Amino acid sequence: MKTIMNTILSTCAITFISLNVIGQVDPSYRNNQFNILMLNPAQAGANAYDDVSVLASKSMVGFTGAPRTVTASGSFRILDNVGLGLTAINDQLGPMVTTGGAINLAYHLKLDGQWRLAVGIKASISMLTVDLPSLTTTTHYDPHMEAVLSSGLQAGTGWGALLYSKSSYFGIAQPNILKRGFQNVNMGDYVNTLGIVAYTGTTLRINNDYSFRPSMVVRYVKSYPLYTNMNAMFTYRSKFDFGVNYELGSSLGLTTGFEVNKKLYFGYSYNIPTSSVNRISMQAHELVLRLKLNNQYGMSFQGPRFFN
């Protein structure tokens, strides 16, 4: 019995956590500018204001147990050169649910009149549960499928760096540097979760009304396909955003956003798969809300529009 249970635990852990590594532990977003704090702790306090963002994403619509993710993040300037970031996530993929939270601290160093360098660290906790009874099996009332498996609380830590000016930015981060486990299974023996993220972008003024804001996010995890997300966004009078996003080998979509007022921003993305997945699923949706709490820091230095 012990051998059978260990086999089941190992299989579940490898299957679900391997899926989690690709897109769920560090979820892939179309509106990266509103979740960049999830990937890089150096973003804490980089905005010209304090803000809170909430994002809801559902992809692979049409599949049973399709991924659903809800994240919330807050970025605050607690001292002149110190930023505090708080994040929370609830991520579901079939019977697997990941919940977690993190605290991020960043120090922003002024290099000259145009550029700043931020370095940040992150401390996080997370828990993975697998609801085996929710799965349909060929054997009715299988006693091995009646338990809800749990990884228990697991600690994590990461680091990041950000070089930015008023119009351009370059970021690199390792969201997690600790190996993950699942109950008595050491996942380091099966999957590599120690990925690294890099991203860049700029704002190009076309005329008094329009700006062009290209950007790219790349995530590398050993033994997994390279995740690459590219955005070509246009902004009209700093109020209305519209453009296209492309995830290499995965999806193509439209992104739009509108600044309702000086406090509230609303964004939406619609994507369709470009891989064989589109034979079954033709939709992926993402909604985002951002609330600006103040603008008391912005007069002297305004960060790039990408993450503002």
Secondary structure, 3 states (H helix, E strand, C coil): CHHHHHHHHHHHHHHHHHHHHHHHCCCCCCCHHHCHHHHCHHHCCCCCCCEEEEEEEEEEECCCCCCEEEEEEEEEEEECCEEEEEEEEEEEECCEEEEEEEEEEEEEEECCCCCEEEEEEEEEEEEEEEEHHHCCCCCCCCHHHCCEEECCCEEEEEEEEEEECCCEEEEEEECCCCCCEECCEEHHHCCCCCCEEEEEEECEECCCCEEEEEEEEEEECCCCCCEEEEEEEEEECCCEEEEEEEECCCEEEEEEEEECCCCEEEEEEEEEECCHHHHCCCEEEEEEEEEECCCCCCCCCCCCHHHC
